[in-house]
């Protein structure tokens, strides 16, 4: 089955929840759609460098900032 790709206007944020670790990731739509078809979340301390996804771990402030911009824009 061939699916359409997400577009920048389809949604504002993509949320990823890892139940085993009780962690949320809050991805802005532009970041989320760059992952294309799969997101591999690696939670390990033994990595040489921090993955880009670490910037979005529990990043609820991104939604708050976005909402504040929309609120003051109206």
C-alpha angles and dihedrals in degrees: 000000000000116000129197117249120248115259128216091253097049095088141340103235138016115215121205120190124195104198096189090059097029090232131145128202120201110202122185109232094252091056094041095054092048087069087065111191104351139036118197112195112200116190105185132130092210096075119120092223135017113258119238089246089068088073089065099046107126088344095159090145088074090066091045092051091047092049092048091053092050092046095052092041094061 
